[in-house]
Amino acid sequence: MDRPRPFVVEADGGSRGNPGPAGYGAVVIDPVTGETLAEAAEYIGVATNNVAEYRGLVAGLEAVKALVPDASADGAVQVRVRMDSKLVVEQMSGRWKIKHPDMKPLAARAAAILPRSAVTYEWIPREKNKHADRLANEAMDAGRRGEQWRPSASTAALDTSRAGGPPPPAGPPGDAAAGAAKARAALASRKQAPAAPEAATASATPQVGWGAAPDLGAPATFVLLRHGETALTPEKRFSGSGGSDPELSATGRDQAERIARSLAARGTVEAIVSSPLRRCRETAAAVAARLGLEVGIEEGLRETDFGAWEGLTFGEVRERYGPDLDAWLASAKAAPTGGGESFAEVARRVAAARDRLTARYAGRTVLLVTHVTPIKTLVRLALGAPPEAMFRMELSAASVSAVAYYADGNASVRLVNDTSHLR
């Protein structure tokens, strides 16, 4: 029986905005000679990093199948996929679950191209995936011009080629200029798909700010928006989930419109989830109207129940319930007078909501419209800070904070108490 024909597929995808103008690149390499056998790249319109990465994987595997017509037969080929997306590698290897609805059909499509036994997956650092990365960027650059990527115009292999003979045992050298030239000549005749409309001004890569870490894929990013002011806010009165549920004041409504304009200009929010309390729902509605999104409700994002302290100022609570206030300030387990919630109880509730939302919005950017205590709790937990850190954070009305949650369980605080949109 003939031995399987070996191939290496290197694939990558990128999104300038996540989601934003996106493209993918893939290259098929002969692991014996290092020759580039095929290249593929495409601008795919507005998409996330992970969608673009999966599209690159699909294109690379389909390119192998095009090179070997009977590649679907058992034992015909052996493909080693090399990508710098740990998320895609781990999911396609079966070690991580695929939870995001956009990822599932793409993963199923990739798995169906070749026999599962014929494909293995390997994570590589980004600097070792330069050919596919360059193809993806060429595709995004073409999309910015209102065009599709043309293989005859690509310089990816030339710019990322490595000198010298066959690849070392550690892996294929990646790109041989002669092989790339052959690949371009063969691919130049391929019918190009119609160009997708340009959706946004491209920004430089790599991603910064709310973008993705390339080794773990796009995180679930929570943009944490405290609601706008109510009549109680400037008076600094306790206003939790056990009180009067006030509406936004005129100032609060103006703040909601300002943040809505700011988020619309940024263009990265993919979903909106709100606390059930009125001031948050009204703030969320202003943003949703600008972004054309629906608002989901998460009970776990409601404010602390402050019990008998609802509607009172700090000074009034000190005067009426001094010993209870001292106990509350000294311990996260102490609850406000009259059956309110302790910060420890709130932390458990908020952490459970966080886990539900990170699973639901893996790889996406979601706006959470909530309150002081839930936002401070999410920031505190992400930092691994003690409960007393809650009293050392300033959080203004209509301020924005951001925390990213990665697939390996780690979190990264990106922003705290930004009010630049209100100036």
N, C-alpha and C positions, 0 to 999 in steps of 0.2 A: 504493500500500500504506500502511495506517495505521502511524503511528509507535508504538513500544512504549510502553505506559503506565508511567511511572516511579514507583518506590516507594523509600523508605528503610526498612530494618529495623534497629532498635537492639535488641540482645539482651545479656543478662547472666545469670550464675548465681552462686550462692554456697553455701558449706558452712561451718557453724559447728563446726569441728573438723577438717575435711579428712582423713579422711572424718568426717561428722557430719550433723546435720539440715540438709537442703539444699533449695534451691528455685531457680526460674528466673523471669525476667521478659522479655517481648519486647513491642515496640511497633512498629506499622506507621505510617509518616508519609507524607503527601503532600509531596514536596519543593518543590512550587510554592507552596503556601499555608501549609505548616507544620502543617496540621491532623492530629490524631491520628485515624487511620482504624480501628485495632484495637489492643487490648491483650490479652496473655495472660500468665498467671502460674500456677504450681503448686508446691505442696510435694511433694517426691518421696521423702521418707524419708531414709535414710542414704546419702550419696553423696559423691564428691569434688567439689572446685571445677570441675575440667575436665568431668566428666560433666554437672554442672548447667549449665555454659556451653554445651555442645553441645545439651543439651535446650532451652535458650532459643533457640538458633539454629534448631533444627527447628521449634519453635512459631512463631517469627516467619515463616519461609518458608511454613509451612502456613497461617498467617493470610493471607498474600498470595494464596495459591491459593484460599482461601475467598472472598476479595473478587472475584477474577477467575476464574470457572469454567474459562475456556480458557487459563489461565496457563501450562499445560504446552506449549502450541503455540509453535513458534519465532516470535519477534518479537512476542509478545503483551505481555510485560512486560519491564522492565529494573529490576533490584533492586540497590541498593547496601546491603550489610550493613556496619554500623558496630559494632564491639565493642572493649572494652578488654582482651580476652584476645589477646595476641600469638600465643600458641600456636595457638588456633583459627583466627585469621586466616591465619597462615602455613601451617598444615596444609591448610586448605580452599583456599588459593590455589595449593597444589601446590609450595610452596617448601621445606617441611619434611616429612619422612616421618612417617607415623602408625605408631608402634610399639606403643603400649599397647593391649592386647586390648579394654579397655572403650571405647576411643575409636573403633576401626575401624568397628563396626556403626553407631554414631551418625553418624560422618562420611559413611558410605555412605548412610544414611537421608537426611541433609541434602542430599547431592548429587543424590539421585534425585527430589526434590520438584519442581524446576524445571530447565529446560535449563541446562547449565553456562554456555553463552554469555550467559544472561540474568542471571547473578549475579556481582557483583564484591565484593571484601572490602577493608575499610579499617580499620586500627587507629586508635583514638581514645583520648585520655587518659581516665582514670576520671571526672574531673569533667565531661566532656562526655557521659557515659553515665548521667546521674542518673535519668532516667525508668525505664529498664530495671532499674537497680540498686535503685531504690525498690520496683519491682514484685517483684523477687526477695526483698527483705527483708520485704515484706508477706506473701509466700507462706510464708516461714520463720516469721514471727510467727504466722500462722494455724496452721501445723503444730504449733507449740508449744502452742497452745490445743486441739489435737486436731481442728482444722477444716481445710477447704480454703479457699483464697483466693476471695473473692467480688468480682467486678468492681464491683458496686454500692457496696461499702464502700471501694473504693480511693481514695486521695488522691494517688497518684503524679503524675499530670499536673498537679494543682493545686499541689503542692509544688515541682515542678520546671519550671513553665511559665516562658516567657520573653516579655517584652513586645515588641509591635510587629510588625505586618505580615508580609510574606513573608520567607523566610530570606535571609541574606546569601550572596554567592557562595561563601564558605568552606564552607558546608554548611547543612543544615536547622536551624531553630531548635529543633526537637525536639518541643515539646508546646504545643498550643493548647487552652485549657480547654474551648471549645465543642466541638471535635472529640472531646476525651476524654469529654465528657458523652454525646455520641452513641454513642461506642464502648461505653461502659458500658451504655447502654440496650440496645444490640444484644446485648452479651455476657451480660447478666444472665439471659437465658433459656437460656444454654447449660447442658447437663447437667453437673453437677460430679462428678468422680471421687470415690470413697470416700476418706476421710481415711486417710493412712498413720499408723501408730502413732508416737507421739513416742519417739525413741530416746535422746535425751540432753538435758541442760539446755543451752539455747542460750546462747551467749556473744556478746559484742558484736563487731561488725565495725568496722574491717577486721581481717584476720587478723594475729596477731603470733606470736612464738615459732617454732613449727615450721610455721606456716601458709604461704600462698602469696603471692608477689609478683604483684599483679594484672596487670602488663604482660606478664609472660612465662609466665603460667599456673603451675600447681602444679609445684614442682621435684621431683626425686627426692631424698627426704630420708633420709639414713642416720642412724639412731640407733645410735651406736657403744657397745656394752656390753662392757667388759672382763669376763672370766669371774670367778667367785668364787674365793676362796682355795683353794689346795691346801696340803699339808703343807710344800711348799717356799717358799711365798709369804712368810710372816713371817720366814723365815731369809734372805730376799733372795738366793736361789740362782738361777743361770741355769737357766731351764726353757723350752726351745724345742721344736722339732719333731724334734730328733735324740736326745732323751733317753728317759725312762721313761714318758711320757704319763700323769702322775698324775691321780687322780680328785679331786673336790672333797672338802675336809675338812668336818667338821661346821659350822665357821664359814662355809665357802664355800656349803654347802647352805642355811644360814639367809640368807646374803646373796642367794642366787638367789631364794628365796621372797619376800624383801622387795622386790627390784626387780620381781618378777612382779606383786606387788600394786600397786606404784606405776604400772607401765605399764598394768595393767588399768584402774585408776582414770582414767588420762589418756585411754585409749581411742582413740589415733591410729594405732597400729601395724597395718599391713595384711598384713605378711608377715615371716617370720623366716628368716634365713640364718646358718649357723654355720660356723666353722672345723671341720675334721674331727677335731681333737684332743678327747680325752675331757672335759676340764674345761669346754670351751666347749659341747660337745653336752649335758652335764648341766645347765649353766646355761640353755641355750636350751630344753631340755625343760621346765624348771620354768616358764618364761614361757609356752611354747606351751600347757601344760596349763591355765593361767589364761585365755589368750586364745582357746583353741579353734582354734589354727592348727597347720599342719604345719611342720616344720623342714627347710629345704633346706641342702645342704652345698656350700660353695665352697672348693676346695683353695687358692685364692689367698689366703685369710684365715688360713692357718696361721702360727704364730710362726716367727721366725728359727731356722734350724738353727745352734746355737752350737758345733757340733763337739765338741772335747775339753773345752770349758768347761761342758758340760751337767752340772748338779747341783752345781757349785762356787759358792762365794761370790766376790764381787769380790776380796776379800783373798786368797783361795786362788789365783785366776787370776793376780793380781799377783805372788804369790810363785813360781808355777810357770812362768808364761808372760809375764813382764814385758815383754820387747821386742814380742811379738805384741800384747799389750794396748795398749801405747803407740801402735803403728801403727794399731790399730783405732779408738782414740779420736781419732787425728789425721786419718784419711781414711775416707770412706764406702766407698771401694773396697777397703779391707783386710778380709779375712775372718778369723774366729776360727781358732785353731789347729786343725789336724786336718780341714780340708775343710769348715768351716762356710760359711754364707752371709754375704756382705758386705751392708751396708745398701743399697748401690747395687743389688745383685741383688734384695733384698727390695722395694725401691721399684718396680722394674720389674714384679715379680710382682703387687704390690698395686695398682699403677696399671692393669694389665691386668684384674684382678678388678673394680676400680672401674668401668672402662668397660663391662664385661659387665653389671654389676648396674645401672648407671644406665640402660642401654638397656632392660633387662628390666623395671625398675620405674619408668619415667618417670612423673612425676606422682603417685607413691605414697610412703608412708612405710614404710620397711623397717628392721627391727631386725637389725643385724649383730653377732653375738656372736663376739668375736675376742680379740686379745691386745694387749700393750703396743706392740710394734713396728708392727703394721699400723695401729692406731688413731693413733699418733703420726705415722706416715707419711701417712695420709689428711689429718690436720689440717695437717701441714707443707706438703703439696702444694697444699691448698686456699688456704693463706696465701701461697704462693710463697716460703716461707722456705728457707734453706740447710740442708744436711744436719745441720750442727752444732746446729740447733734441737732435734733429737731428744733431746739431753742436757740440755735446759733446760725440759722439760715434766715435770710430775708427773702420774702416772696411777695412781690407787688401784685395788685389786681391787674389782670390781663397780661401778665408776664409769661414768657415762654422759656421752658427748659427742655432738655432733650436727653434721652438715655437710649443707647443701642444695646440689644441683647443678641448675643451670638449663639450659634448652634452648639458650641461646646459648653454652654452654661455661663460663660463670662459676660460681664456687662461693662459698658463704657459710658461715663457721663460726658456728654458733648457740650452742654450749655446749661446755665443756671440763671434764672431771673433776668432774662433779656427783655428790656422795655424800649428798645430803640425804635420800634414801630409806632410808639405813642408820642414821639417827639416831633 
